[in-house]
Amino acid sequence: MTRSAMAPRLQLSGITKRFPGVVANEAVSFSVAPGEIHALLGENGAGKSTLVKIIYGVQKSDEGEIAFDGHAVSIDSPREARALGIGMVFQHFSLFEAMTVLENIALGMDNPPPRRELEAAVRDVLETYRLTLDPHRYVHTLSVGERQRIEIVRALLQRPKLLIMDEPTSVLTPQEVEQLFDTLRRLASEGCSILYISHKLHEIKELCESATILRGGKVVATCDPRAESARSMAELMIGGSLKDLAPREGECSGANRLVVEALSMAGEPPFGTSLADVSFAVRAGEIFGIAGVAGNGQNELLSALSGERADYEGGAITLDDTPITRLSVTGRRVAGLATLPEERNGHAAVPGLSLAENAILSARRRKGLVSGGIIRAGAARRFAAAVIDAFSVKATGPAASAASLSGGNLQKFVMGREIMQEPAVLVVSQPTWGVDAGAASFIRQAMVDLAGKGTAIVVVSQDLDELLEFCDRMAVINGGHLSDAMEVKGISVERVGLLMGGVHGEADHRPASAERAD
């Protein structure tokens, strides 16, 4: 029987979900055929997360119907979703680091079999889908790609008919992405339908055969990604033209603004990665990228540069020829350093505080939001309002709490808060993590414009495509070690992917020029 003659694996009809003051989904209808890899695309706040939560039983729709394999169903919980044959691999893994792979898999199952039977079933799945994973390894010793395989194996043990993947490649190396795609294609060939959510539109083109595009909670388009360009899909998502990244006005002056020499520091307990002799320099007007899979020392590096940790085992940090190694976080900010960690809620911003109050946290000195120890509330509101306006943050105003913003809008606010201070040096981790194509383009352009004014910028990112798009030079961090800096122009993507995965050797320390032939 052809796919077109079969009942849809998943059929959504008029799905509507309302929250106080907002309609998250409005009359959403589309279908996914058996064995089809179907993309669900949209900007931040378009309604994707709410929709898949409804499909997986985390939330209930207010209106509409769901049919599965041709039968109307009511999915009231994830357990009921799994019983139907719906599995989901979330963007953020739910794993216990101090437990083994096998123990984590058992904890995620509704009715796990005895240990020996479970191990045999896990090994069978690993062999069938050519996945490399040791069931007895402890999670804290695994790479991010290996941790994702735990979630995939756990889902596959349920023999799903529909597998939902939420931003599955956001923390993978290029080689791990290829392995994941091979697994998904094999699943599809066996009849498993896949609903795939990602902001990486070139991956959608490579993997998916159909796509549903949401905007403002509504279905605005359907397309065959193979017949579209990444740009055309992005423009369907945002409902307008996507601007090209404009070149910066200034050039790198050649004068180093940030110099890090032989920085060493113990990893954050209990499973952090120690920094070992990290050295690099960034010139005025230069954008320097640091690529790497999560958990390879990025958090420790940000803590060391920002001054949140000062328990160095060795090394020195200099800003505009002034040593700042012994300065506090505030002292470094006064000297001209701005930093932004990857965790938005709770680290870059306090969820329970208003946007104006969050502006005070890092901009109080550079923007004059405090005078004589007294908060200038009016100035804080005006600065927060300026950030909201300049970075198109969807918020009710400066009095809105950080918790009331979507993840992408909060990311735009905290990025704007730092960029609009025009620091001498900006160090930012994952600047566009979780934001849509339009917002990502805007944030990158803002950093390019800031570099054009002479700011030295360090971008730590797991998104290799992002670094290749707008950085001048880059290095790779793995196991707390930083590779030699490489010119981005003509770089070997394969080499960078291998470095991200931990492949080291003499070839990895050749000058960048030796790789440009690739």
C-alpha positions as CSV (number, residue, x, y, z in Angstrom):
1,M,0.0,0.0,0.0
2,T,1.4,3.4,-1.0
3,R,1.9,6.0,1.7
4,S,-0.8,8.2,0.2
5,A,-3.4,5.4,0.5
6,M,-2.6,4.8,4.2
7,A,-4.2,6.7,7.1
8,P,-2.0,9.5,8.4
9,R,0.1,8.4,11.4
10,L,-0.7,11.7,13.1
11,Q,-3.6,14.0,12.1
12,L,-4.2,17.3,13.9
13,S,-7.5,19.1,13.2
14,G,-8.2,22.6,14.5
15,I,-5.9,22.4,17.5
16,T,-6.3,25.5,19.6
17,K,-4.7,26.3,23.0
18,R,-5.2,29.5,24.9
19,F,-3.3,30.9,27.9
20,P,-4.2,34.1,29.8
21,G,-3.6,37.0,27.4
22,V,-2.3,34.8,24.5
23,V,-3.4,32.2,22.0
24,A,-0.5,29.8,21.7
25,N,-2.1,27.7,18.9
26,E,-5.0,28.7,16.7
27,A,-6.8,26.1,14.6
28,V,-3.6,24.2,13.8
29,S,-4.2,21.4,11.3
30,F,-1.7,19.1,9.5
31,S,-0.8,15.5,9.1
32,V,2.3,13.3,9.2
33,A,2.3,10.1,7.1
34,P,3.8,6.7,8.2
35,G,7.5,6.7,7.6
36,E,7.6,10.5,6.9
37,I,10.2,12.8,8.3
38,H,8.2,16.0,8.8
39,A,9.6,19.3,10.0
40,L,7.8,21.7,12.3
41,L,9.2,25.2,11.9
42,G,8.5,28.7,13.3
43,E,10.0,31.7,15.1
44,N,10.3,31.8,18.9
45,G,6.8,32.0,20.3
46,A,5.2,30.6,17.1
47,G,3.6,27.8,19.1
48,K,5.8,24.8,18.3
49,S,6.6,23.8,21.9
50,T,3.0,24.1,23.0
51,L,1.9,22.0,20.1
52,V,4.3,19.1,20.7
53,K,3.4,19.2,24.4
54,I,-0.2,18.6,23.4
55,I,0.8,15.7,21.1
56,Y,2.9,14.2,23.9
57,G,0.2,14.6,26.5
58,V,1.9,17.2,28.6
59,Q,-0.9,19.7,27.9
60,K,-4.5,19.5,26.8
61,S,-5.8,21.5,23.8
62,D,-8.9,23.7,24.4
63,E,-10.3,22.8,20.9
64,G,-9.6,20.4,18.1
65,E,-9.0,16.7,17.6
66,I,-6.0,14.4,17.3
67,A,-6.2,11.2,15.3
68,F,-3.5,8.5,15.4
69,D,-3.4,5.8,12.8
70,G,-6.8,6.8,11.6
71,H,-8.5,6.7,15.1
72,A,-9.5,9.7,17.2
73,V,-7.5,9.7,20.5
74,S,-7.4,11.7,23.7
75,I,-3.8,12.0,25.0
76,D,-4.0,13.0,28.7
77,S,-0.4,12.2,29.8
78,P,3.0,11.3,28.4
79,R,2.3,7.7,29.7
80,E,-0.7,7.6,27.4
81,A,1.3,9.0,24.5
82,R,4.0,6.3,24.9
83,A,1.3,3.6,25.1
84,L,0.0,4.8,21.7
85,G,3.5,4.7,20.3
86,I,4.6,8.3,20.6
87,G,8.2,8.9,21.8
88,M,9.9,12.2,22.4
89,V,13.6,13.2,22.7
90,F,13.8,16.6,24.4
91,Q,16.3,19.3,23.7
92,H,17.5,19.3,27.3
93,F,18.3,15.8,28.6
94,S,16.9,14.5,31.9
95,L,19.8,12.3,33.0
96,F,21.5,11.6,36.4
97,E,25.2,12.1,35.9
98,A,26.2,9.9,38.8
99,M,24.4,6.9,37.4
100,T,25.1,4.5,34.5
101,V,23.6,4.5,31.0
102,L,21.6,1.4,31.8
103,E,20.3,2.9,35.1
104,N,19.2,6.1,33.4
105,I,17.4,4.2,30.7
106,A,15.5,2.1,33.3
107,L,14.5,5.3,35.2
108,G,12.9,6.7,32.1
109,M,10.7,3.6,31.3
110,D,7.2,3.1,32.6
111,N,7.7,-0.6,33.3
112,P,11.4,-1.5,32.9
113,P,12.2,-5.3,32.6
114,P,14.7,-7.1,34.8
115,R,18.2,-5.7,34.5
116,R,19.6,-8.6,32.3
117,E,16.6,-8.4,29.9
118,L,16.9,-4.6,29.7
119,E,20.7,-4.8,29.0
120,A,20.0,-7.4,26.2
121,A,17.3,-5.2,24.7
122,V,19.5,-2.1,24.9
123,R,22.4,-3.9,23.2
124,D,20.0,-5.1,20.5
125,V,18.9,-1.6,19.8
126,L,22.5,-0.3,19.7
127,E,23.5,-3.1,17.2
128,T,20.4,-2.7,15.1
129,Y,20.8,1.1,14.6
130,R,24.6,1.1,14.7
131,L,24.8,3.3,17.8
132,T,27.9,3.3,19.9
133,L,27.2,3.4,23.6
134,D,28.5,1.4,26.7
135,P,25.5,0.6,29.0
136,H,27.8,0.5,32.0
137,R,29.5,3.9,31.5
138,Y,28.6,6.6,34.0
139,V,26.8,9.5,32.4
140,H,29.3,12.2,33.6
141,T,32.0,10.5,31.5
142,L,30.0,10.8,28.3
143,S,30.1,13.4,25.5
144,V,26.9,15.3,24.8
145,G,26.3,13.2,21.6
146,E,26.6,10.0,23.7
147,R,24.1,11.4,26.2
148,Q,21.6,12.1,23.5
149,R,21.9,8.5,22.4
150,I,20.7,7.5,25.8
151,E,17.5,9.4,25.2
152,I,17.1,8.0,21.7
153,V,17.7,4.4,22.9
154,R,15.2,4.9,25.7
155,A,12.6,6.1,23.1
156,L,13.4,3.3,20.7
157,L,12.9,0.6,23.4
158,Q,9.2,1.6,23.4
159,R,9.1,0.8,19.6
160,P,7.6,4.2,18.7
161,K,5.4,4.8,15.7
162,L,6.0,8.5,16.0
163,L,9.2,10.0,17.3
164,I,9.3,13.8,18.2
165,M,12.8,15.3,18.1
166,D,13.2,18.8,19.6
167,E,16.3,20.7,18.5
168,P,18.3,17.4,18.5
169,T,21.5,18.7,16.9
170,S,22.0,21.9,18.9
171,V,25.0,20.4,20.9
172,L,26.4,17.8,18.4
173,T,29.6,17.8,16.3
174,P,29.2,17.6,12.5
175,Q,30.1,13.9,12.7
176,E,27.5,13.2,15.4
177,V,24.9,14.9,13.4
178,E,25.6,12.6,10.4
179,Q,25.3,9.6,12.7
180,L,22.0,10.9,14.1
181,F,20.6,11.5,10.6
182,D,21.6,7.9,9.5
183,T,19.6,6.6,12.5
184,L,16.5,8.7,11.8
185,R,16.5,7.7,8.1
186,R,16.7,4.1,9.0
187,L,13.8,4.5,11.5
188,A,11.8,6.2,8.8
189,S,12.5,3.4,6.3
190,E,11.0,1.0,8.9
191,G,7.8,3.0,9.0
192,C,8.4,5.2,12.1
193,S,7.2,8.8,11.5
194,I,9.4,11.6,12.8
195,L,8.3,15.1,13.7
196,Y,11.5,17.2,13.6
197,I,11.9,20.6,15.2
198,S,15.0,22.7,14.5
199,H,16.2,26.2,13.8
200,K,19.0,24.8,11.6
201,L,17.3,25.1,8.2
202,H,20.1,23.5,6.2
203,E,19.6,20.4,8.2
204,I,15.8,20.5,7.5
205,K,16.7,20.6,3.8
206,E,19.0,17.6,4.1
207,L,16.8,15.4,6.3
208,C,13.1,16.3,5.9
209,E,10.6,15.7,3.0
210,S,7.9,18.0,4.2
211,A,7.4,20.9,6.6
212,T,4.7,22.8,8.4
213,I,5.5,26.4,9.2
214,L,3.9,28.2,12.2
215,R,3.7,31.9,12.8
216,G,1.8,33.5,15.6
217,G,0.3,30.1,16.6
218,K,-1.2,29.5,13.1
219,V,-0.1,27.4,10.2
220,V,1.0,29.9,7.5
221,A,2.7,27.5,5.0
222,T,3.6,24.0,4.1
223,C,6.5,23.1,1.8
224,D,8.9,20.5,0.6
225,P,12.2,21.6,2.2
226,R,14.2,19.9,-0.6
227,A,12.7,22.3,-3.1
228,E,13.3,25.4,-0.9
229,S,16.4,27.3,0.2
230,A,17.2,27.9,3.9
231,R,16.6,31.6,3.2
232,S,13.2,31.1,1.7
233,M,12.1,28.9,4.6
234,A,13.4,31.5,7.1
235,E,11.4,34.2,5.3
236,L,8.2,32.1,5.5
237,M,8.8,31.8,9.2
238,I,9.3,35.5,9.8
239,G,6.8,36.7,7.2
240,G,9.3,39.1,5.6
241,S,12.7,39.4,4.0
242,L,15.7,38.2,5.8
243,K,18.5,40.7,5.8
244,D,22.0,39.7,4.8
245,L,24.8,40.2,7.4
246,A,26.3,43.6,6.6
247,P,30.1,43.9,6.8
248,R,31.5,45.8,9.7
249,E,32.6,49.4,9.1
250,G,35.9,49.2,10.9
251,E,38.8,46.7,10.6
252,C,40.8,44.8,13.2
253,S,43.4,47.3,14.3
254,G,46.1,44.8,15.2
255,A,46.2,46.0,18.8
256,N,45.3,43.2,21.3
257,R,42.5,44.2,23.7
258,L,42.1,40.9,25.5
259,V,45.0,38.6,26.2
260,V,44.7,35.3,28.1
261,E,47.9,33.6,28.9
262,A,48.3,30.0,30.2
263,L,45.1,30.1,32.2
264,S,44.6,26.9,34.3
265,M,41.7,26.3,36.7
266,A,40.1,23.2,38.3
267,G,36.7,22.1,36.9
268,E,33.5,23.0,38.7
269,P,32.5,20.2,41.0
270,P,31.4,17.5,40.8
271,F,31.9,16.8,37.1
272,G,33.4,20.0,35.7
273,T,36.3,20.1,33.2
274,S,39.6,21.7,34.3
275,L,41.2,24.4,32.1
276,A,44.7,23.6,31.1
277,D,47.1,26.4,29.9
278,V,44.4,28.2,27.8
279,S,45.9,31.0,25.8
280,F,44.5,33.3,23.2
281,A,44.4,37.0,22.2
282,V,41.7,39.1,20.6
283,R,42.3,42.3,18.7
284,A,40.2,45.5,18.6
285,G,37.4,45.0,16.2
286,E,37.9,41.2,15.9
287,I,35.3,38.5,16.5
288,F,37.0,35.4,17.9
289,G,35.1,32.2,18.1
290,I,35.5,29.3,20.4
291,A,33.8,26.1,19.2
292,G,33.2,23.0,21.3
293,V,30.7,20.4,22.4
294,A,29.1,21.3,25.8
295,G,30.9,20.2,28.9
296,N,34.5,20.7,27.6
297,G,35.4,23.7,29.9
298,Q,33.2,26.4,28.4
299,N,31.5,27.2,31.7
300,E,34.8,27.3,33.5
301,L,36.3,29.6,30.9
302,L,33.4,32.0,31.2
303,S,33.6,32.0,35.0
304,A,37.4,32.7,34.8
305,L,37.0,35.5,32.4
306,S,34.1,37.2,34.1
307,G,35.7,37.0,37.6
308,E,33.0,34.8,39.1
309,R,35.8,32.4,39.9
310,A,39.2,33.5,40.9
311,D,40.8,30.2,42.1
312,Y,43.2,30.1,39.2
313,E,46.0,27.5,39.3
314,G,48.0,29.7,37.0
315,G,47.8,32.2,34.2
316,A,47.0,35.9,33.5
317,I,44.2,38.0,31.9
318,T,45.0,41.4,30.5
319,L,42.5,44.0,29.1
320,D,44.0,46.9,27.1
321,D,47.4,46.2,28.7
322,T,45.9,46.4,32.2
323,P,46.1,43.2,34.3
324,I,42.6,42.2,35.5
325,T,43.3,38.7,36.9
326,R,42.8,39.9,40.5
327,L,39.9,42.2,39.9
328,S,36.3,41.3,41.0
329,V,33.4,40.9,38.6
330,T,32.5,44.6,39.2
331,G,36.1,45.7,38.8
332,R,36.4,44.0,35.4
333,R,33.2,45.5,34.2
334,V,34.5,49.0,35.2
335,A,37.6,48.2,33.3
336,G,35.5,47.6,30.1
337,L,34.7,43.8,30.2
338,A,31.1,42.6,29.6
339,T,30.3,38.9,29.8
340,L,27.2,36.9,29.2
341,P,26.8,33.2,30.3
342,E,24.8,30.6,28.3
343,E,22.2,30.1,31.0
344,R,19.6,32.8,30.6
345,N,17.3,32.2,33.5
346,G,19.0,32.3,36.8
347,H,22.4,33.3,35.7
348,A,22.2,36.0,32.9
349,A,18.9,37.2,34.4
350,V,16.9,36.8,37.6
351,P,13.4,35.4,36.6
352,G,11.5,37.1,39.4
353,L,12.9,40.6,38.8
354,S,11.6,43.1,36.2
355,L,13.6,43.8,33.0
356,A,14.5,47.2,34.5
357,E,15.9,45.5,37.6
358,N,17.7,43.0,35.5
359,A,19.3,45.9,33.5
360,I,20.7,47.3,36.8
361,L,22.5,44.0,37.5
362,S,25.1,44.4,34.9
363,A,24.7,48.0,33.5
364,R,24.6,50.0,36.7
365,R,28.1,51.4,36.4
366,R,28.5,51.8,32.6
367,K,25.0,53.3,32.1
368,G,24.8,55.3,35.3
369,L,21.9,53.4,36.8
370,V,23.2,53.9,40.4
371,S,24.3,57.1,42.0
372,G,25.8,57.3,45.5
373,G,24.5,53.8,46.2
374,I,21.0,54.8,45.3
375,I,19.2,53.2,42.3
376,R,18.1,55.6,39.7
377,A,14.8,53.8,38.9
378,G,13.8,56.2,36.0
379,A,17.2,55.7,34.3
380,A,16.9,51.9,34.7
381,R,13.4,52.0,33.1
382,R,14.6,54.1,30.2
383,F,17.6,51.9,29.5
384,A,15.5,48.8,29.7
385,A,12.9,50.3,27.4
386,A,15.7,51.3,24.9
387,V,16.9,47.7,24.9
388,I,13.4,46.4,24.3
389,D,12.9,48.8,21.4
390,A,16.3,48.3,19.8
391,F,16.3,44.5,20.0
392,S,12.5,44.0,19.2
393,V,11.9,42.2,22.5
394,K,8.3,41.0,22.8
395,A,7.5,42.2,26.3
396,T,4.9,44.5,28.0
397,G,7.6,46.9,29.0
398,P,10.4,47.5,31.5
399,A,8.2,46.4,34.4
400,A,7.6,42.9,32.9
401,S,9.3,40.1,34.8
402,A,12.1,38.2,33.1
403,A,10.1,35.0,33.7
404,S,7.2,36.3,31.6
405,L,9.4,36.4,28.4
406,S,9.9,33.4,26.1
407,G,13.4,32.0,26.0
408,G,14.2,33.7,22.7
409,N,13.0,37.1,23.8
410,L,14.9,36.9,27.1
411,Q,18.0,36.1,25.1
412,K,17.4,39.2,22.9
413,F,17.0,41.3,26.0
414,V,20.2,40.1,27.8
415,M,22.2,40.3,24.6
416,G,20.9,43.9,24.0
417,R,21.7,44.8,27.6
418,E,25.4,43.9,27.2
419,I,25.8,45.2,23.6
420,M,24.3,48.6,24.3
421,Q,26.9,49.2,27.0
422,E,29.5,49.3,24.2
423,P,32.2,47.5,26.3
424,A,35.8,47.3,25.3
425,V,35.6,43.5,25.3
426,L,32.5,41.4,25.1
427,V,32.6,37.6,26.0
428,V,29.3,35.8,25.3
429,S,28.4,32.1,25.4
430,Q,25.7,30.7,23.0
431,P,24.5,34.2,21.8
432,T,21.7,32.8,19.6
433,W,20.9,29.5,21.4
434,G,17.1,28.8,21.0
435,V,16.3,31.9,19.0
436,D,14.7,31.8,15.5
437,A,16.5,32.7,12.2
438,G,15.3,36.3,12.2
439,A,16.4,37.0,15.8
440,A,19.7,35.1,15.3
441,S,20.5,37.3,12.3
442,F,19.7,40.4,14.2
443,I,21.9,39.4,17.2
444,R,24.8,38.5,14.9
445,Q,24.5,41.8,13.1
446,A,24.5,43.7,16.4
447,M,27.8,42.0,17.3
448,V,29.3,42.8,13.9
449,D,28.3,46.4,14.4
450,L,29.8,46.5,17.9
451,A,33.1,45.0,16.5
452,G,33.0,47.8,13.9
453,K,33.3,50.3,16.8
454,G,36.5,48.6,18.1
455,T,35.1,46.1,20.6
456,A,37.0,42.8,20.9
457,I,34.4,40.0,20.9
458,V,34.7,36.4,22.1
459,V,31.9,34.1,21.0
460,V,31.7,30.7,22.7
461,S,29.2,28.5,20.7
462,Q,28.3,24.9,19.9
463,D,26.9,26.1,16.6
464,L,29.7,25.7,14.2
465,D,27.8,27.3,11.3
466,E,27.3,30.4,13.4
467,L,31.0,30.8,14.1
468,L,31.9,30.2,10.5
469,E,29.4,32.9,9.4
470,F,30.7,35.9,11.2
471,C,34.0,35.2,13.1
472,D,37.4,36.3,11.9
473,R,39.4,33.5,13.7
474,M,38.4,30.6,15.9
475,A,39.8,27.9,18.1
476,V,38.3,24.6,19.5
477,I,38.0,23.8,23.2
478,N,38.0,20.1,24.1
479,G,38.7,18.6,27.5
480,G,39.8,22.0,28.9
481,H,42.4,22.4,26.2
482,L,42.2,25.2,23.5
483,S,43.5,24.5,20.1
484,D,45.6,26.9,18.1
485,A,43.7,29.8,16.5
486,M,42.6,29.3,12.9
487,E,41.6,31.8,10.3
488,V,37.9,31.2,9.5
489,K,38.4,31.9,5.8
490,G,39.0,28.6,4.0
491,I,38.8,26.5,7.2
492,S,38.3,22.7,7.1
493,V,35.0,22.0,8.7
494,E,35.9,18.3,9.0
495,R,39.0,19.2,11.0
496,V,37.1,21.4,13.3
497,G,34.5,18.7,13.8
498,L,37.2,16.2,14.7
499,L,38.8,18.7,17.2
500,M,35.4,19.2,18.8
501,G,35.1,15.4,19.1
502,G,38.4,15.1,20.8
503,V,40.7,14.0,18.0
504,H,44.2,15.4,18.8
505,G,47.6,15.0,17.3
506,E,50.4,16.7,15.5
507,A,48.2,17.5,12.6
508,D,45.9,19.4,14.9
509,H,48.6,22.0,15.7
510,R,49.6,22.9,12.2
511,P,49.1,26.5,11.2
512,A,45.7,27.4,9.8
513,S,47.2,28.0,6.4
514,A,48.0,24.3,6.1
515,E,44.3,23.5,6.1
516,R,43.0,26.1,3.7
517,A,43.3,23.9,0.7
518,D,40.2,22.0,2.1
